[in-house]
Amino acid sequence: MAEKEAKHVLIVGGGTAGITVASSLVRRSDQSDIAITIIEPSDKHYYQPAFTLVGAGACTLDKICRNEQGLIPAGVEWIKERVDSFDPENNKVNLESGSSMQYDYLVVCPGLELNWEKIPGAKEALGKNGVCSNYSPDYADYTWSCLQNLGSGSKALFTQAPLPFKCPGAPQKIAYLAADHLKKKGILDKCELSFLTHGPAMFAVPLFAKELDKVAARYGINVYFQHNLIAVDGENKKATFEVVGGDKQGEKISMEFDMLHMTPPQSPPAAVKASPLANEAGYIDVNQNTMQHTKHSNVFGLGDAGSTPNSKTAAAVRKQAPIVVKNLLVLINGGSLDEGYDGYASCPLTTAYGKVIMAEFIYGGKVTPTFPLDPRKERLSYWWIKTTGLPIMYWHYMLKGHEWFFKHNTDYVEPTS
């Protein structure tokens, strides 16, 4: 009897989604039947949900960083390159080096890129003159420096870009932590804090938006809805915004600052946007429940670069990855795909040092709390989950494709050959 030829699974992206899928596949497949390759250019891997904590001085960058090599599962090949283009008709991915990779099955999860260039002056201003951002590990430490330098009479601006972008709660979380920091210093009432968001509300889920309105009011934070950052003058410490809705739509206003925390516009990598795999918006066009590509059955997409209409968080990947793994193995062995992803996402909203609102929800903004408690309330226990519990699960269970993680995130049944 002839040996069954190993199927090649190619994973584009070695971030949260890529490592979790690879580790889970290794644990749940006979490696003589499957070969796995990860394409990822970065040699550092960050636990991105903690960037806000780094910017608030509650965590250090070295604690949330690992070497990529140490996370690649045994038996998985790592190609440290970038993808130049996708050729799904020929089951091929072309690399920037000029070489190409064939595959039997493709998983695309490269994450999002930070498009600083879309805000004139933003890239040049970062890292000096009080201009910072927790969205990059290069500047999260500087956010904490900026916070510490705020004194009586200081003006701090916190911006939120147009959706979609990763971790939609992050732009306002740092505003609350900054306010709490100033409160502890006894100068909050002598400072002026403003949160300016492109959106029409504090949060996409109304239940949590109402509570966050109260949090902002408690701190005396000025909130400007439908205000989009369009230019930064770091030398003169001025930020320009455009009103994108309401009676003053199109009006431009400039505001002075001592500290400016920016959220950059974000998008999938250029290779994804220009590929046959992308929808009109440039995201990997997948079925929102199975994570399978809508046109190419041997292609799956997940994570921030996917088209699923959910909040782009690590918690979403936590639920998506087991569905992708299960459906890949079903596809390889024959059977029906699982439509198990319901749009779950979670956003632990840090409202103070030691206080978090645990926002959990699925498609349609339906609130789905894990714990039998009022999900609107700020709790110290959720702070522990945010700062300690979730990182432990991430590093030791999720990225390792651990059996406990897998069983708690999908109703897994071993596929039959």
N, C-alpha and C positions, 0 to 999 in steps of 0.2 A: 504494500500500500504506500503510495507516494506521500511524502511529508507535505503538510499544508503550508503554503507560502506565507511568510509573515506579512501582515498588512502594515503599511507605513502611515503613522499618524503624525502630521506636521503641525506644530503649535506655533503660531506667530504671536510673540509676546510672552515675556517671562516675569510678568508682574504677579499680582495676587491671583488673577484668573488662570494664567498660564501654568504657574507652579502648582496650584490646587488641582487643576485638571490632570496634569502630568502625574502627580503623586497618586491621585485616585485611580488613574488608569493602571499604573504599575501594580498597585495593591489588588486590583480586581481583574487582572487579565493574566493569561499565561504568556510570559514574555517571549516564548518561542513562537507565538502566534502574532505578536504585535511589536513593532519597532517605533520608538517615539523620538522625535527631534524637536527641540525648542530653538527658535530664532529670537535672540534678544541682545541688543547692543550694549546694555548697561551692565557694569560689574558690581553695582551697589543696588540693594533692595531695601526700600524704606516702608515702614508701617505708617502709611500716609494719614490714617485717622488721628494720629497723635501729633501731627504738625501744629494744630491749634494749641495743644498743651505746651509744645516747645516754645511757641510764640508768646505764651503767657507765663513762661518761667516755671511751669509745673512739671517739666520733663526735659531731658537733654537729648540732643540729636543722636549721640552715639548709642543710646539705649534702644533706639528704634531703627537701627541700621544693621544690616547683615551683608556679607559677601554673597553675591548671586551664586557663585560656584558651590557654596555650602548648602544651598537650597535646591539645587538640581538633583532630582532623585537618581539613585544608582541605576545604571543601565540606560539612562536617557542621554542622548547626544545634545550638546549645547553648541550652537553656532553663533558666535558673537558678531553679528552683522545686522544691518538694516535691510528691510525689504524695499525693493525699488518698484515692483509691480506684481500684479496677480494675473494669472492666466487660468481661470477655472475650467475653461473648455478643454484644456490639455492637462489638467491636474498638475499645474506647475506654478512655482513662485520664483520670481527673478530677484536676485540680490544686488545691492549697490556695487558689489565687487565685480559684477559681470557674470558670476556663476548663477546656476539655477538649481532648484530642488523639486523633484517629483514627489507626489504623495498619492496615497489612496484615499485618505481622509484629512481634512484640513480644519483646524480650530483657530479662529482669528480673534485675538484679544489683546491688541497692542496698547490699549488705554487711550488717553487724550493728550494732545499737545497744548502747551500754554502759548497763546497767540498775543504776546505783549505788543507786537508790532502793530496791532489793530488800534492801539491807543497811542497817538502821537506823544512822544516824550516819556512814556512809561518805562520802557526798557532802559533808557539812558538814566532815568532818575532813581531806579531801584538800588537799595543798599546804601543810600546817603541822604542827607537833608531831611531825614524823618520819613522817607518813602520806603515802605516794606510790604511784604506779602508772605503769608503762611502757606501759599500754594507751591512754593519751591523750597527744597531743603537748603538752597543757597542763601535764603533770606529770612527763614523762620527765626533764627537766633537774633537777627537784627530787629525783628518785631519786638522781642523782649527788651532789647536795648532802648528802643524808642519809647516803650511803655515806662521804663524806669526813668527816662529823661523828662517825662511830662511833669510839669509843675503848675502851681497856681496860675490861672489865666490861660492855660494851654487850650488849643483847639485840635481835636482829633476827628478825622473823617474815616469812615469805613464804607467801602463800596461793594456793590454786588452786581456782577455782569449779567447779561441776558442768558437765560437758560437755553440749552442744557449745559451744565458744567458739573464737575464732580463735587460731591459733598455739599449740597445746596445750603446746609445749615452753617457751614464754616464761616462765611462772611459776617454773620451776626454773632456767632459764638465768641469771636475775639473781641467784639464790641462790648459784650456783657462782662467778659473777664477783665477787660481794660477798665470798665466802670467800677467793678468790684475792687480792683487793685487801687484805684484812686480813692475809693471809699475807705479802704483800710488805711490809706495815708492821710485821710481826713481832709482831702481837697476836692472831692468829687463835685461839690456844689460851687466850686470856684473855677471849674473847667467846663468846656463846651464840647460835647460829644454828639456827632451826627452820623446816622446810618442812611446811606443813599442807595436805593435799590432800583434796578430796572423794572422789577415786578410791581404788580398792583397791590400786593399784600405781603405780610411778614413771612408767610409760609404757604405752600401750595395746598396743605390740608387745613381746612377751616378750623377744626377743633384745636389744633396747635397754634394756628395763627392768632386766635383770640388770646391765648395764654401768653404768647410772645409779645403781643401788644402791651399787655400788663407789665411784663418784665422790663421792656424798654421805657415805659412810663415811670416805673418805680425808680429807675436810675436817672430819669430826666434826659434820656437820649432823644435828640431831635430826629424824627423819622421822615424821610422824603421818599415817597413812592414814585415810581415811573421817572426816575432820574438816572441817566446813564452817563458814566464817565467817558469823556471823549478826548481829553487832552490833559497832560500834566506838565507843569513848569516847576521842576525840582529846585532850581536855583532860587526862584522867587517864592517858592512854597505856595503855589496856586494850582487848584484843580478846576477844570471846566467840565460842566455837565450839560446835557441836553435833556429837556423835558420831553418824554416820549408818549404822553397821554394827557387827557384832560383839557381844560380850557387853555392852558398855556403850552400846548404841544408845539414843539419846534423852538421854543425859547431856550436860550443858552445863558447859563449863570456861572460865575466864577466864585470860588470860595477859597479863603486862605486857610492854611493848616500849619500846625507844628508836627503833626503825625498824620500820615496818609497810609491806610492799609488797603491795598488794592486786590480785587479779584479779577484775574485776566479772562478775556474771552477764550473759549476752548473749543477744540475740534479734533476729530480723528486725524492721524497722520496723512500726509498728502497722498501716499501710495494707496491708502484705503479709499480716500475721497474720489480718486481718479479711477478706481477699479470697477469692474463689472459687478462686484459684490455689494457696492454701495447703493443706497437709495438716493433720492433727490437731495436730501440734506447732507449726504456724505457719510452716513452711518451704515454699518453692516446690516443688510436687510434680512432680518430673521423673523421667523414665527415667534410671536411673543410668549407662547406657552411651551413649545418644544425646543426653542433656540436653534432650530435647523434653518439654513438659508432658504429663502422663498423660491429660488430658482435652481440652485445646485444642491442636490440631496446629500452629497458627501461633504458638505461644508457646514460648520456650525460657527456661531459667533456669540460672544458673551462679554460681560464687563462694560466699561464706560463707552467703548466704541460701538456697542451694539445698538440697534434701533428700538429695542423694547422701551415703551413709554413709561418708564419707572424712574425713581430717584437713583442717581448714579452714586452708589456707595459700596463699600466692601461687604456690607451685609447683603446687598443684592447679589453679589458674586457668590457669597456663601450659599445662597439658595439656587443660583443658576448652575454652578459648577457640577453638582451631583446629577442634575437633569441632563446636562451635556454628556457626562461620562456614561450615564445609564443608556442614553439614546445612541451614543456611539457604539457601545457594545451590542446593543440590540440590532443596530444596523449591520454591524459586522457579522453577527450570528443569525440574523433574520428575526423578524417580529415587528410588533407595532410600537411606535414611538410614544413616550410618556409626555402628556401635555401638562406636566406638574408644576411649571413655574407660574405663579399667580401674581407676579409683580412685586413680591415682598421687598421691602427696603426698611432700613432702620437708621435713624439719625439721633444719636445721643446729644441732645442740645445742652451744652454747658451754659448755665445761666449765672453761675458764680463759682468761686473756688469751693468745691464740696457740694455743689448742687447741679443736678442734671434732670431734664425732662426726657424720658425715653420715648421718642416718637417712632412708632412702628405702624406700617400701613402697606396695603397692596394696591393693585390697579383700581382706579376710580377713587382713590383717596380714602378707601375704607380702613378705619383704624383697627389694628389687629394686635393688641398687647399680648406679650408673652406671659406676663405676670398678672394675677387677679387683683390688680390695684388700679386706682384711678390714673389713667395715663397722662392726665394733664398736670399732675403734681410734680414739683421739684423734689428730688430725694437724694439724700446722702448715699444710700445704697446703690443708686444708679451711677453716682460718681465713682464708686469702687469698681463697678462693672466696667465703666468707661476706661478708667486708668489702669486697672489690674486684670480683671476677669477677661475682657475681650482680647487684650494683647497675648495672654497666656493661650487662649483658644486659637488665636491666629497663628502664632509661631509653632506651637506644639501639636495642634490637632488639624487645623484647616490646611496649612501649607504642606503637611505631611500626609494628607488624604487619609487620616486616621479613621478606623472603623467607627468609633464613637461619633465623630463628626459626620461621617457619611450617613449613618443610620438616623441621626437626628435632623437631617436636612432633606431626606427623600425616603419614600417607601420603596426601598431597593429590593428587587428580586433578581437572583442570579439568572442571566439569560441562558436559554438552552440552545445548544448548537444543532 
